Amino acid sequence: MGEQHITKKELNKVFWRSQLIQMSHNYERMQSLGTLYCLNPILKKLYKDKPKEEKVNAMKRHLEFFNSHPVTIPFILGVTSAMEENTDEEDKDSVLSLKTSLMGPLAGLGDSLLNFTWMPICGSVGAAFAIQGNIMGPILMLLLVNLLYFPIKYYGLNMGYSKGREILSSGEGKGLLDRLANMANVLGVIVAGGLIATTVKVKLGVQFAAGENPLVLQEMLDKVMPNLLPLAITMICFYLLKKWNGKHAVAIIFGVLIIAVILAMCGILV
């Protein structure tokens, strides 16, 4: 049996499929089905002459939780394709490790540079025409958005594959990938920390009488450590999700909402 190699044909199929990656989305594993759909041409080529069990394991491997920015995902798919092609079957866990370690940092990068920068710019240009009743407003916005998105997806996919292959074919490839995964994890932790501080809002309304100036519990906590309560709530939710292996995520969400409403009604939270 001859060894199968990825060609431009398979990469182009991945590129066009990546346009639909958001069409199959669920709140348990997010973009896992869409990711597998994108990588299917690669897996079909690489596992064409291999045992069925290995094919099944490869598909299950890419059904694990995955969520990143749709425009930066092709780069991850390119690196993943290179790793699938150049790693032995017993080392396939490293494929999943690198894939998951890249998703967080690239999601943050895509959100900040594309969703919060380029998209508003395109929307402002389109809105300026639309306010005047010009049909070119939404059309121009769509063109401007994809004028950047399509090249990023296409060249990101091909660069991810080519650079990933170069790294893996070098003598220190495994070490470089390990360092890349560690750096991505550190960046992901930084991004997650920033999101906790800016998006998780918990403020106490409890006060204690102490002469003319009452003691405000929230101000006291902020002096000890700003955003202490948002961090504590996040860590508790993380602990519960990890303990139950994510099985009761919906119950945790509704539990937090119900407790927050009750505490707000009692004046403990504001």
C-alpha atoms as a printed R data frame, in Angstrom:
    type eleno elety resid chain resno       x      y      z
1   ATOM     1    CA   MET     A     1   0.000  0.000  0.000
2   ATOM     2    CA   GLY     A     2   1.465  3.352 -1.045
3   ATOM     3    CA   GLU     A     3   1.551  6.197  1.413
4   ATOM     4    CA   GLN     A     4  -1.083  8.861  0.728
5   ATOM     5    CA   HIS     A     5  -0.082 12.522  0.517
6   ATOM     6    CA   ILE     A     6  -2.214 15.630  0.744
7   ATOM     7    CA   THR     A     7  -2.433 17.621 -2.487
8   ATOM     8    CA   LYS     A     8  -3.726 21.050 -3.472
9   ATOM     9    CA   LYS     A     9  -7.003 19.378 -4.429
10  ATOM    10    CA   GLU     A    10  -7.734 18.274 -0.843
11  ATOM    11    CA   LEU     A    11  -6.688 21.651  0.582
12  ATOM    12    CA   ASN     A    12  -9.046 23.458 -1.784
13  ATOM    13    CA   LYS     A    13 -11.878 21.196 -0.642
14  ATOM    14    CA   VAL     A    14 -11.072 22.079  2.978
15  ATOM    15    CA   PHE     A    15 -11.096 25.782  2.074
16  ATOM    16    CA   TRP     A    16 -14.535 25.706  0.459
17  ATOM    17    CA   ARG     A    17 -15.960 23.546  3.228
18  ATOM    18    CA   SER     A    18 -14.632 25.984  5.834
19  ATOM    19    CA   GLN     A    19 -17.143 28.561  4.553
20  ATOM    20    CA   LEU     A    20 -19.883 26.384  6.093
21  ATOM    21    CA   ILE     A    21 -18.188 25.578  9.396
22  ATOM    22    CA   GLN     A    22 -20.779 27.562 11.376
23  ATOM    23    CA   MET     A    23 -23.739 25.761  9.780
24  ATOM    24    CA   SER     A    24 -23.521 22.898 12.282
25  ATOM    25    CA   HIS     A    25 -23.101 24.355 15.749
26  ATOM    26    CA   ASN     A    26 -24.081 22.979 19.146
27  ATOM    27    CA   TYR     A    27 -23.516 24.136 22.708
28  ATOM    28    CA   GLU     A    28 -21.833 20.938 23.855
29  ATOM    29    CA   ARG     A    29 -18.936 20.682 21.401
30  ATOM    30    CA   MET     A    30 -19.469 23.933 19.462
31  ATOM    31    CA   GLN     A    31 -17.769 23.673 16.019
32  ATOM    32    CA   SER     A    32 -16.638 20.045 16.248
33  ATOM    33    CA   LEU     A    33 -19.035 18.738 13.562
34  ATOM    34    CA   GLY     A    34 -18.141 21.583 11.213
35  ATOM    35    CA   THR     A    35 -14.435 20.983 11.813
36  ATOM    36    CA   LEU     A    36 -14.763 17.298 11.023
37  ATOM    37    CA   TYR     A    37 -16.719 18.167  7.873
38  ATOM    38    CA   CYS     A    38 -13.868 20.453  6.766
39  ATOM    39    CA   LEU     A    39 -11.163 17.878  7.494
40  ATOM    40    CA   ASN     A    40 -13.052 14.957  5.959
41  ATOM    41    CA   PRO     A    41 -11.299 15.234  2.525
42  ATOM    42    CA   ILE     A    42  -7.932 15.099  4.314
43  ATOM    43    CA   LEU     A    43  -8.888 12.100  6.446
44  ATOM    44    CA   LYS     A    44 -10.385 10.239  3.455
45  ATOM    45    CA   LYS     A    45  -7.117 10.682  1.577
46  ATOM    46    CA   LEU     A    46  -4.776  9.778  4.443
47  ATOM    47    CA   TYR     A    47  -6.809  6.804  5.687
48  ATOM    48    CA   LYS     A    48  -7.852  5.479  2.269
49  ATOM    49    CA   ASP     A    49  -5.859  2.257  2.590
50  ATOM    50    CA   LYS     A    50  -5.785  1.986  6.367
51  ATOM    51    CA   PRO     A    51  -7.885 -0.192  8.702
52  ATOM    52    CA   LYS     A    52 -11.439  0.925  9.420
53  ATOM    53    CA   GLU     A    53 -10.671  1.220 13.143
54  ATOM    54    CA   GLU     A    54  -8.021  3.870 12.469
55  ATOM    55    CA   LYS     A    55 -10.452  5.822 10.265
56  ATOM    56    CA   VAL     A    56 -13.082  5.733 13.008
57  ATOM    57    CA   ASN     A    57 -10.562  6.879 15.627
58  ATOM    58    CA   ALA     A    58  -9.471  9.749 13.370
59  ATOM    59    CA   MET     A    59 -13.061 10.975 13.007
60  ATOM    60    CA   LYS     A    60 -13.718 10.642 16.747
61  ATOM    61    CA   ARG     A    61 -10.524 12.596 17.423
62  ATOM    62    CA   HIS     A    62 -11.902 15.620 15.605
63  ATOM    63    CA   LEU     A    63 -15.331 15.400 17.230
64  ATOM    64    CA   GLU     A    64 -13.861 16.647 20.508
65  ATOM    65    CA   PHE     A    65 -14.815 20.148 21.691
66  ATOM    66    CA   PHE     A    66 -13.561 22.866 19.356
67  ATOM    67    CA   ASN     A    67 -14.438 26.539 19.055
68  ATOM    68    CA   SER     A    68 -12.497 29.368 17.428
69  ATOM    69    CA   HIS     A    69 -13.020 32.312 15.092
70  ATOM    70    CA   PRO     A    70 -14.413 31.147 11.697
71  ATOM    71    CA   VAL     A    71 -11.907 33.254  9.752
72  ATOM    72    CA   THR     A    72  -8.814 32.020 11.618
73  ATOM    73    CA   ILE     A    73  -9.942 28.376 11.739
74  ATOM    74    CA   PRO     A    74  -8.507 27.551  8.260
75  ATOM    75    CA   PHE     A    75  -5.000 28.227  9.607
76  ATOM    76    CA   ILE     A    76  -5.643 25.684 12.379
77  ATOM    77    CA   LEU     A    77  -7.048 23.253  9.802
78  ATOM    78    CA   GLY     A    78  -3.865 23.647  7.744
79  ATOM    79    CA   VAL     A    79  -1.592 22.898 10.701
80  ATOM    80    CA   THR     A    80  -3.852 20.004 11.736
81  ATOM    81    CA   SER     A    81  -3.728 18.551  8.203
82  ATOM    82    CA   ALA     A    82   0.077 18.690  8.215
83  ATOM    83    CA   MET     A    83   0.190 16.931 11.584
84  ATOM    84    CA   GLU     A    84  -2.294 14.269 10.481
85  ATOM    85    CA   GLU     A    85  -0.072 13.581  7.472
86  ATOM    86    CA   ASN     A    86   3.284 13.583  9.243
87  ATOM    87    CA   THR     A    87   2.690 11.987 12.646
88  ATOM    88    CA   ASP     A    88   2.512  8.283 13.446
89  ATOM    89    CA   GLU     A    89  -0.734  6.767 14.645
90  ATOM    90    CA   GLU     A    90   0.527  6.375 18.213
91  ATOM    91    CA   ASP     A    91   1.376 10.118 18.315
92  ATOM    92    CA   LYS     A    92  -2.008 11.379 17.105
93  ATOM    93    CA   ASP     A    93  -2.836 12.792 20.549
94  ATOM    94    CA   SER     A    94  -0.418 15.607 19.735
95  ATOM    95    CA   VAL     A    95  -2.673 16.583 16.802
96  ATOM    96    CA   LEU     A    96  -5.582 17.210 19.144
97  ATOM    97    CA   SER     A    97  -3.362 18.946 21.712
98  ATOM    98    CA   LEU     A    98  -2.003 21.493 19.232
99  ATOM    99    CA   LYS     A    99  -5.403 21.994 17.617
100 ATOM   100    CA   THR     A   100  -7.095 22.813 20.929
101 ATOM   101    CA   SER     A   101  -4.204 24.980 22.155
102 ATOM   102    CA   LEU     A   102  -4.412 27.174 19.041
103 ATOM   103    CA   MET     A   103  -8.183 27.690 19.093
104 ATOM   104    CA   GLY     A   104  -8.294 30.114 22.049
105 ATOM   105    CA   PRO     A   105  -5.546 32.563 21.031
106 ATOM   106    CA   LEU     A   106  -6.697 32.685 17.402
107 ATOM   107    CA   ALA     A   107 -10.297 33.194 18.530
108 ATOM   108    CA   GLY     A   108  -9.211 36.214 20.588
109 ATOM   109    CA   LEU     A   109  -7.134 37.541 17.697
110 ATOM   110    CA   GLY     A   110 -10.018 37.140 15.257
111 ATOM   111    CA   ASP     A   111 -12.533 38.765 17.597
112 ATOM   112    CA   SER     A   112 -10.364 41.797 18.336
113 ATOM   113    CA   LEU     A   113  -9.039 42.477 14.820
114 ATOM   114    CA   LEU     A   114 -11.980 41.323 12.701
115 ATOM   115    CA   ASN     A   115 -15.240 41.389 14.684
116 ATOM   116    CA   PHE     A   116 -14.428 44.507 16.715
117 ATOM   117    CA   THR     A   117 -12.324 46.397 14.153
118 ATOM   118    CA   TRP     A   118 -12.784 45.453 10.505
119 ATOM   119    CA   MET     A   119 -16.493 44.552 10.733
120 ATOM   120    CA   PRO     A   120 -17.519 47.904 12.327
121 ATOM   121    CA   ILE     A   121 -15.488 49.779  9.696
122 ATOM   122    CA   CYS     A   122 -17.253 47.912  6.875
123 ATOM   123    CA   GLY     A   123 -20.605 48.379  8.611
124 ATOM   124    CA   SER     A   124 -20.028 52.133  8.940
125 ATOM   125    CA   VAL     A   125 -19.209 52.480  5.230
126 ATOM   126    CA   GLY     A   126 -22.251 50.408  4.252
127 ATOM   127    CA   ALA     A   127 -24.529 52.267  6.681
128 ATOM   128    CA   ALA     A   128 -23.484 55.623  5.221
129 ATOM   129    CA   PHE     A   129 -24.851 54.524  1.845
130 ATOM   130    CA   ALA     A   130 -27.891 52.724  3.300
131 ATOM   131    CA   ILE     A   131 -29.041 55.833  5.231
132 ATOM   132    CA   GLN     A   132 -29.276 57.643  1.900
133 ATOM   133    CA   GLY     A   133 -31.471 54.851  0.544
134 ATOM   134    CA   ASN     A   134 -28.681 53.472 -1.664
135 ATOM   135    CA   ILE     A   135 -28.911 49.691 -2.237
136 ATOM   136    CA   MET     A   136 -25.119 49.643 -2.559
137 ATOM   137    CA   GLY     A   137 -24.853 49.988  1.246
138 ATOM   138    CA   PRO     A   138 -25.328 46.305  2.249
139 ATOM   139    CA   ILE     A   139 -23.663 45.106 -0.966
140 ATOM   140    CA   LEU     A   140 -20.582 47.238 -0.332
141 ATOM   141    CA   MET     A   141 -20.374 46.032  3.278
142 ATOM   142    CA   LEU     A   142 -20.547 42.395  2.153
143 ATOM   143    CA   LEU     A   143 -17.844 42.975 -0.466
144 ATOM   144    CA   LEU     A   144 -15.530 44.791  1.951
145 ATOM   145    CA   VAL     A   145 -15.884 42.123  4.641
146 ATOM   146    CA   ASN     A   146 -15.102 39.246  2.274
147 ATOM   147    CA   LEU     A   147 -12.355 41.174  0.527
148 ATOM   148    CA   LEU     A   148 -10.343 40.572  3.694
149 ATOM   149    CA   TYR     A   149 -11.938 37.367  5.011
150 ATOM   150    CA   PHE     A   150 -11.468 35.201  1.921
151 ATOM   151    CA   PRO     A   151  -7.690 35.840  1.500
152 ATOM   152    CA   ILE     A   152  -7.119 35.277  5.232
153 ATOM   153    CA   LYS     A   153  -8.929 31.938  5.048
154 ATOM   154    CA   TYR     A   154  -7.268 30.775  1.823
155 ATOM   155    CA   TYR     A   155  -3.692 31.818  2.565
156 ATOM   156    CA   GLY     A   156  -4.080 30.938  6.242
157 ATOM   157    CA   LEU     A   157  -5.007 27.363  5.335
158 ATOM   158    CA   ASN     A   158  -2.144 26.958  2.878
159 ATOM   159    CA   MET     A   159   0.395 28.685  5.122
160 ATOM   160    CA   GLY     A   160  -0.691 26.578  8.095
161 ATOM   161    CA   TYR     A   161  -0.207 23.409  6.073
162 ATOM   162    CA   SER     A   162   3.116 24.359  4.447
163 ATOM   163    CA   LYS     A   163   4.702 25.807  7.589
164 ATOM   164    CA   GLY     A   164   3.386 22.963  9.704
165 ATOM   165    CA   ARG     A   165   4.890 20.471  7.301
166 ATOM   166    CA   GLU     A   166   8.242 22.274  7.313
167 ATOM   167    CA   ILE     A   167   8.353 22.235 11.116
168 ATOM   168    CA   LEU     A   168   7.388 18.564 11.306
169 ATOM   169    CA   SER     A   169   9.982 17.548  8.709
170 ATOM   170    CA   SER     A   170  12.787 19.312 10.594
171 ATOM   171    CA   GLY     A   171  14.885 17.537 13.185
172 ATOM   172    CA   GLU     A   172  13.549 19.660 16.055
173 ATOM   173    CA   GLY     A   173   9.943 19.639 14.820
174 ATOM   174    CA   LYS     A   174   8.428 17.968 17.878
175 ATOM   175    CA   GLY     A   175  10.163 20.381 20.242
176 ATOM   176    CA   LEU     A   176   9.041 23.390 18.208
177 ATOM   177    CA   LEU     A   177   5.449 22.177 18.262
178 ATOM   178    CA   ASP     A   178   5.604 21.635 22.004
179 ATOM   179    CA   ARG     A   179   6.890 25.179 22.502
180 ATOM   180    CA   LEU     A   180   4.219 26.530 20.151
181 ATOM   181    CA   ALA     A   181   1.529 24.682 22.099
182 ATOM   182    CA   ASN     A   182   2.863 26.056 25.403
183 ATOM   183    CA   MET     A   183   2.955 29.619 24.071
184 ATOM   184    CA   ALA     A   184  -0.575 29.235 22.719
185 ATOM   185    CA   ASN     A   185  -1.753 27.946 26.101
186 ATOM   186    CA   VAL     A   186  -0.184 30.908 27.908
187 ATOM   187    CA   LEU     A   187  -1.784 33.345 25.468
188 ATOM   188    CA   GLY     A   188  -5.101 31.552 25.873
189 ATOM   189    CA   VAL     A   189  -4.918 31.907 29.664
190 ATOM   190    CA   ILE     A   190  -4.172 35.643 29.298
191 ATOM   191    CA   VAL     A   191  -7.130 36.099 26.943
192 ATOM   192    CA   ALA     A   192  -9.406 34.120 29.278
193 ATOM   193    CA   GLY     A   193  -8.287 36.225 32.241
194 ATOM   194    CA   GLY     A   194  -9.051 39.427 30.360
195 ATOM   195    CA   LEU     A   195 -12.489 38.137 29.374
196 ATOM   196    CA   ILE     A   196 -13.314 37.238 32.988
197 ATOM   197    CA   ALA     A   197 -12.418 40.739 34.172
198 ATOM   198    CA   THR     A   198 -14.390 42.520 31.439
199 ATOM   199    CA   THR     A   199 -17.448 40.327 30.850
200 ATOM   200    CA   VAL     A   200 -18.269 38.627 34.185
201 ATOM   201    CA   LYS     A   201 -20.018 41.232 36.354
202 ATOM   202    CA   VAL     A   202 -20.669 40.550 40.062
203 ATOM   203    CA   LYS     A   203 -21.203 43.487 42.437
204 ATOM   204    CA   LEU     A   204 -22.294 43.294 46.062
205 ATOM   205    CA   GLY     A   205 -24.789 45.763 47.475
206 ATOM   206    CA   VAL     A   206 -24.122 44.902 51.134
207 ATOM   207    CA   GLN     A   207 -23.250 47.773 53.475
208 ATOM   208    CA   PHE     A   208 -22.452 47.921 57.201
209 ATOM   209    CA   ALA     A   209 -23.312 50.875 59.386
210 ATOM   210    CA   ALA     A   210 -20.167 52.472 60.774
211 ATOM   211    CA   GLY     A   211 -20.835 56.032 61.836
212 ATOM   212    CA   GLU     A   212 -21.408 58.603 59.128
213 ATOM   213    CA   ASN     A   213 -19.633 56.620 56.426
214 ATOM   214    CA   PRO     A   214 -21.005 53.076 56.025
215 ATOM   215    CA   LEU     A   215 -18.612 50.275 55.098
216 ATOM   216    CA   VAL     A   216 -19.342 49.074 51.560
217 ATOM   217    CA   LEU     A   217 -18.357 45.408 51.272
218 ATOM   218    CA   GLN     A   218 -17.718 45.641 47.516
219 ATOM   219    CA   GLU     A   219 -15.226 48.493 47.986
220 ATOM   220    CA   MET     A   220 -13.409 46.499 50.662
221 ATOM   221    CA   LEU     A   221 -13.115 43.477 48.340
222 ATOM   222    CA   ASP     A   222 -11.867 45.678 45.498
223 ATOM   223    CA   LYS     A   223  -9.073 46.947 47.743
224 ATOM   224    CA   VAL     A   224  -8.017 43.369 48.478
225 ATOM   225    CA   MET     A   225  -8.242 42.236 44.834
226 ATOM   226    CA   PRO     A   226 -10.222 43.872 41.995
227 ATOM   227    CA   ASN     A   227 -12.670 41.503 40.255
228 ATOM   228    CA   LEU     A   228 -12.275 38.924 43.010
229 ATOM   229    CA   LEU     A   229 -15.932 37.832 42.863
230 ATOM   230    CA   PRO     A   230 -16.057 37.398 39.049
231 ATOM   231    CA   LEU     A   231 -12.915 35.250 39.307
232 ATOM   232    CA   ALA     A   232 -14.398 33.189 42.149
233 ATOM   233    CA   ILE     A   233 -17.677 32.577 40.282
234 ATOM   234    CA   THR     A   234 -15.778 31.613 37.132
235 ATOM   235    CA   MET     A   235 -13.528 29.170 39.004
236 ATOM   236    CA   ILE     A   236 -16.535 27.564 40.750
237 ATOM   237    CA   CYS     A   237 -18.285 27.070 37.395
238 ATOM   238    CA   PHE     A   238 -15.071 25.692 35.893
239 ATOM   239    CA   TYR     A   239 -14.669 23.273 38.803
240 ATOM   240    CA   LEU     A   240 -18.244 22.014 38.429
241 ATOM   241    CA   LEU     A   241 -17.906 21.615 34.659
242 ATOM   242    CA   LYS     A   242 -14.683 19.671 35.085
243 ATOM   243    CA   LYS     A   243 -16.082 17.554 37.918
244 ATOM   244    CA   TRP     A   244 -19.153 16.548 35.890
245 ATOM   245    CA   ASN     A   245 -17.248 16.393 32.590
246 ATOM   246    CA   GLY     A   246 -19.507 19.081 31.120
247 ATOM   247    CA   LYS     A   247 -22.626 16.935 31.389
248 ATOM   248    CA   HIS     A   248 -24.634 19.430 33.465
249 ATOM   249    CA   ALA     A   249 -23.600 22.666 31.732
250 ATOM   250    CA   VAL     A   250 -27.210 23.750 31.155
251 ATOM   251    CA   ALA     A   251 -28.090 23.108 34.811
252 ATOM   252    CA   ILE     A   252 -25.089 25.205 35.917
253 ATOM   253    CA   ILE     A   253 -26.151 28.101 33.652
254 ATOM   254    CA   PHE     A   254 -29.727 28.108 34.947
255 ATOM   255    CA   GLY     A   255 -28.485 27.622 38.516
256 ATOM   256    CA   VAL     A   256 -26.272 30.706 38.284
257 ATOM   257    CA   LEU     A   257 -29.141 32.727 36.775
258 ATOM   258    CA   ILE     A   258 -31.643 31.675 39.469
259 ATOM   259    CA   ILE     A   259 -29.216 32.302 42.340
260 ATOM   260    CA   ALA     A   260 -28.273 35.699 40.875
261 ATOM   261    CA   VAL     A   261 -31.949 36.730 40.607
262 ATOM   262    CA   ILE     A   262 -32.685 35.645 44.182
263 ATOM   263    CA   LEU     A   263 -29.639 37.466 45.574
264 ATOM   264    CA   ALA     A   264 -30.530 40.592 43.579
265 ATOM   265    CA   MET     A   265 -34.097 40.499 44.967
266 ATOM   266    CA   CYS     A   266 -32.673 40.273 48.477
267 ATOM   267    CA   GLY     A   267 -30.404 43.255 47.812
268 ATOM   268    CA   ILE     A   268 -27.214 41.254 48.165
269 ATOM   269    CA   LEU     A   269 -26.281 41.796 44.513
270 ATOM   270    CA   VAL     A   270 -26.826 45.015 42.561
